[in-house]
Amino acid sequence: MIKLIKRGLNVSLVIAIIALILFVPVNVLRAQETAEAKEKRMQWFEDAKLGIFIHWGIYSVFGIDESWSFFNKYLPYEKYMQQLDGFTAENYDPNEWAGLFRRSGAKYAVLTAKHHDGVSLWDTNCNDLSVAKRTPAGRDLIGPFVDALRDNDMKVGLYFSVLDWSHPDYPNFTRTEKRYTDDPERWNRFVDFNFCQLEELSRKYNPDLFWFDGDWEASAEAWRARELTGMLRGMNENVILNNRIQGFGDYATPEQGLPVTRPNERYWELCMTMNDSWGYQHNDYNYKTPNQIINIFVETISKGGNLLLDVGPMADGTIPEEQVEILEELGRWTSKHREAIYGTRAGIPAEHFHGPTALNREGDILYLYLPYKPIGPVALRGIKNKVNRIWVVGNGTKLSYDVKMKQYWSSVPGIIYIDVPEVVLDKDVTVLAVLLDGSIELYRESGQVIESN
């Protein structure tokens, strides 16, 4: 280095050259380590398959749309905020909630720490708009929820809206009204406020997952998304973030609509209401049946995703009876079929079986979901592996099967016909397990002709 400097090269340039030589391989290695670390961090999420979403806030007092009611001018903002006076949480029992969620088969739950209306469910020191300071509830509602989930061996998720239509420094107020259009000083004050609240949530509760929302009103640069994710990972290197901070996150979040084809992302989660409303709405009786929810859940599993199923508690903390019944029915099915749910991976292409499928982690057990009563044997096509055994999940009954169209001279697999007696059928979705002689191999070619016999 000294010789290079004596020859007239700039000291900074020499240092840069040496750094490039020494550290580029290290950076490549770090990138690889980061990918491996992400896979390890995401494992519990990928294995979990079922989570519960809880939309709980002052909007449950009138039973109206959360936040959107005033943003869309269905009622005045002042009228919306009158609900603060009726939010009591007097029957809130987080241990009862957690027990119900665990019985449903859920492995994690996500609570709306703050929706777009800006009302916090914890006693924030970053402003005074919280249920602890402004409602009869008068206390932190998140801490007991976090403790109850962890006592039930469930992962903790917190929803946080990065936009806040109540904050005086946030530009948008309603769909047609703005506080300002260009004021960098006020915008930066608001983003600092977001950082303040998220740092509080992270330090107070150390959640396993942050579920962001509301990012569509500004860019990643405006939200300081890179800095934000860095701060949260600095406080908890294992924290999982959804992708609603303009793409800075770990997994995709399709909402309400079940993807028809498997998403491109490895990690994804369908969030879905039980009826047509996220929060409690007393006039919404359009509930999906337990059978419909189980079938949607099965389709989600088959595509490698998680289902985040929503509940909307009342203002006093009571979960509506219709929602309790759905969760209990869901729990009946998940308890019976746990081996074909948790830890599974996406199944095989639809051409091979008429119904959803999934694989175990090793790929040597194929799960076949039957959301119907078979008329005759069910058919499984294009499996190169030898089948060792087939049984009914949750029942254990060993099933007989027959292989047709397998020619000794051809490498094309035959069709496996499986007999499924009516007596083993589940009232919602029956699951069969097919044990193979190794990791699954699929035949995807177009067939053969006889060239020698």
N, C-alpha and C positions, 0 to 999 in steps of 0.2 A: 504494500500500500504506500509506503514512504517513497519508493522508487517511482510509483505512478504519479504521486503528487509532485515530486521533483521534476518530472517530465512536463509539468504544466497542466495536468488534469485537475479540474475542480474537485475539491474535497467532497462536496455533497454528491457529485456524480460518481466518484469512486465508491462511496458508502452505498449508494443506490445499487451499483453493479454487484457489489459483494452481497448485499441483502437479497437481490434477485437470485443469485446463484445459490445462496444458502437456504432461503426460505420458501421458494416456490414448491419444492417437493414436500416440505412440511405442510404448506397450505393445502396441497392435494390430499395429503394424508388426513389433515383435519376435516376436509370435506367428507371424506369417506367415514371418518369417525362420527361426524355429525349425522350422516345418514343412518349409521348403525345405532347411534344413540336415539334417534327419532323412532326407529322401529321398536327399540326396547321401551321407550316412553309410551308409545301408542299401543303396546300389547294388551294392556287391560281393557282399553277402549275397544279394540278390534274383537276381543273375546267376549265383551259384555253383552252385546246384541240388543239389550232392552234397557231403556232409561225412562224416567218420568220427568216431564216438564211441568212446572207449577207456575201458572200465571195468577199471582195474588197481589192485589193492590187496592187502592181506594175506589177503583172503577167497579168493584164488586158491591158497593153500597147501593147504587142505583141499578146495577146489573146492565151496564152499557159497555160499548167498545172501549177498550183500554187506550187512553191517550188520543186515539183517532177521533173520538167523539167531538172534542173541541177543535182539533186541528182541521177537521173537515167541516166545522161550523154546524154540526148537528145540534149543539147547544153552546151557550156562551162559556168562555173559559171560567168566569167567576162561578157559574152554576156548577161546572165540573168540579171545581176545587172545594165546593161546599161538602163534597163527600168526605173530606178530611174529618168532619165532625161526627160522621157515622161509622168510621172504621175502628171497631172495638177490639177485635182479635180475642174476645173473651173466652171463646171455646177452643182456642188454638192449642193443640196438643201435638207437638212435633214427634213425640215418641209413638203416638198412634199413627200419624202419617207414615213414619218410617217403617213401622211394622206392616202396614198395608202395602206399601211399595215393595218391601222385601217379599211378602207373600205373593205379589203379582209376578214375581220373577225378575224384577228390575235389579240391576247391579249398580246403578247410579241415578241421581236425581239432580235437576237443575231448577233453581228458584230464581224468580225475577227480583234481583236485588234492587234494580231501578229500571222502570220502563221509560218510554219517551216523555211521559208527563213530569219526570224529574223527581218524583217522590221516592225517597230511599227507605228501604225496609230495615236499615240499621241506623244507629245513632251517629251519623256522620258529623265530623268536625269541620268539613269543608264548606258547608252552608247550613241553613236551618230548615230546609224542606225535607223533613223525615217523619216517619210515623212515630218515632220516639218523642219528637218535639212538638208535633202539630196535630196528633190524633189522640183519641181516648185510649188507644192501645198503649201509648206512653212508654214503650220499651223497645229494645233491640229484638227483632224477630228472626234474625239470621243466625245468631250464635247458637240458640237452642236447636235450630234445624240442623246445623252442621254437626253438633254433638250427637244428635239422635241418629243421623245417618251413619256416622262413624261407629256408634254403638251397635248398629245393625250390619256392620261390615260392608257398607256401601260407599261408593265414591261420591265426592261432593262437587257439584257444579253450580256456578253463579252466573246468571244472565245480567248483562249490563248494556244499557243503551248508550252509545257514544254521542248520539244527539240528545238534546234536552230542550224541549220546546218551552219550558218554564224559566230557564235561566236567562237573566237579563243581558248577558253577553253573547247568547246564541243568536245568530242572525234571523232564523226563521221562527215565526210565531204560529201562524195558521197557514193554510194552503194559499191564501191570498194576501197575507199581511207579513211584512218583514220589519225587523227592528232596525236593520241597516243592510246595505249591500256591499260596502267595501270599507272595512275598518280593521286593519291588521292588529292594532293594539287590543281591541275588544276580543277579536278571535283568539289571539294568543292567550288572553286571560282565561277564556273559556276552556281551551285545550289544557292549560295548566290545572284548571279545576278538575277536568277528567282525570288527569294524572294523579291529582290529590286523592280523589275518591278510589281509584283503582289501587293505589298504593295502600290506602286504608284497608280495603277488602283483602288484599293479599297478606298484609301483616296481621290483621285481626283473625282471619279464618283460614288462610293458606289453602284455598280450594284446589282440587285436583284438575279442575277445568273451568275456563272462562268462556261463556257463550255470548259473544258480542252481537249487537244488532244496531241498525240505524246508520250504517256507514255510507249509504247511497247519496247523502247530501253534501259530501265533500270528498276530496281526493286522499290517497294514502299520504301524500306529502303534507296536506293540510292537517290531517289527524295526527301526523308524526308517528305513523304506524310502526315504522322500523324501530324508532326510539321506544315506543310503548311496549312492543313485544320484548325488546331487550331488557327493559326495566322489570317486566313480570318474570322473565326467565332468570334474571339476576337474583330475584328473591326466591324463586322455586324453579330449579332447572328441569323438573319433571312436569311442570304444568302443561296442560293441553289447551290449545286455543282453536276455536272454530275459525272459519275463513271470512267472517264478516267484518274484517277491518281492511277492506280493499285488497283481499288476497293474502294478507299476512296472517297465516294460520295453518293449522294442521289437517283440517278435514272440511269436506263440502257439506252443505246443509240444504238440500232440496226441501221445500215446504209445502205441505198439504197434498201435493201431487206425487203419487208413487211413480218412480221412473219405470218406463216400459222396458228399456234395455239397461244393462248394467252400466253404471257411470264409469267414466274413465279413471276417476280418482280411486286409489286403493282404499282410502278411509272416507266414509261418508255416513250421513245420518239423516233419515227422514223424520222431520218433526210434523206432528199431526194432532188435530183436536179429536175428542171423542164425539162431539156434536159439531156445530158450525162455529163455535166461539172459543177463543183462548181463555178469557176470564169468565167468571161466573155471570151467566145471564139467565134470569129466572124464567124467561119466556122461550128459551131455546130447548125444545124437546126432541130435536132431530138427531138422536143418538145413533151411532153405528151399533150394530149388534155385536156381542162378543165373538160370534162366528166370523163376522166381517173383519173385525180387528185382528183376530188370529190369522185369517187368510192373508191380510195385508202384511202382517208380521212375517209370515212364512215367505212371502214373495220378497220381502226386504232381506231376510237371511239368505235366500237363494242367490241374491245379487251381491252378497258380501257386505251389506250395510247394517246399521243399527236402526231401531225404531225408538224415537223419543216421543212418548205418548203423553198428551197434555191432560192435566186436571185443573179445574178452576174453583178453588175454595170460596165459600161465602165470606162476607165481611167479618163474621165472628170466628172464622177459622175452621168451620165445618165443611168437610168435603161432601158434596151432594150424594144422596143415596144411590142415584142411578150410576154415578161414576164409581162408587165403592163396589157395587155389584159387578160392573164390567171388570174391574181390577181383580176381584175374587175369582171370576170365571176365567180370566186370562191366567191367573195363578194355578188354577186346576190343570190347565193344559201345559204350562211351562214346567210345572213340577213333575208331571208324568213324562215329559219328553226332553228333560234337561240335557241328556247326552247328545241330542240332535240339534241343540241350540248353542250353548256356550262353547266358545273356542272353535266353532266351525268356520269354514271359509266358503267362498262362493262356489256354487255347484257347476254342473256341466252344461253345455249348450242345449237349448230346448229340443233340438232334433233328436236327441238320444232318449228322451222320456217325456211323456205327456203329463207334466206337472213340475212344480218347483223341486229343486235338489240342492244338496249341500255336501261338502266333504269335511272330514276331520282334518286336523292340522297335518297329519302324516300323509293324507291323501289315499289311504287304503281302506277307508270306510265311506261308502257313498250312501247318503240319506235320501230317500224318496218320500216326498210329501204327497199324500192323497187327499185333496180337498173334495173328494167325490166318492160315491159308492161304486166300486168297479163292476162292470158287467163282463164277467169272464176274467181270465188272468190279465195282469198288467204287463206291459212289454217294455223291456230295456234293450236298447240297440247300440251297437258299435263299441262294445267294451272288449278290449283285447285281452284283459286279464282273465285268469281263472277265478271263478267264484268259489270261495271256501264255505260260506254260510250266509243265510238270509234269515232275519228275525224281525219281529214286531217290537219297536221301541216302546218302552214303558209297560210291556206285556211279557216279552221274552219268548213268545211262541215262535218256534222254528218253522219256517215256511218251506214248502216244496216248490221246486221250479224245474223247468224243462227248457232245453236249448234246441231251437229249430233252425234250419237253413245253414247249418255249419257243415261245409264240405271239407273232406280230409285233404283235398288238393289245394285248398284256397286259404289265403291269410285273412280273408274277410270274416269278422266275427259273426256268429249266429245271433239270432234274436232270443233273448232270455225271457221266458214267460213265467211269471210268478203267480202262484195261486194265493189269493187273499180271502180267507173265509169271512163271512159276514160277522161271525162272533167276535173277531178281533178288531173290528172297526171302531175308531174313536168317533164320538158324536160331532166333533168339529173337523179335525184333520188327523188322519192316521199317518204314522211315519214308519217306514221300513228301513232297516239297515242292511246294506250289502257289503259283506266283508270280502275283500279282494286279496290276491296273493302278493300284492305289492302296491306301490303307488299307482294310481289309475292311469291307464293308457287308452286313448280314444282312437278309434278308426274314423278318419275324416275324408278318406278317398272315395272314388266313385264306383268301386266294384272291380271284378275281374272276369275274364273269359277263360274257358277251358283251352289250354294249349297242349296239355299232356294228361292222359288218363290211363 
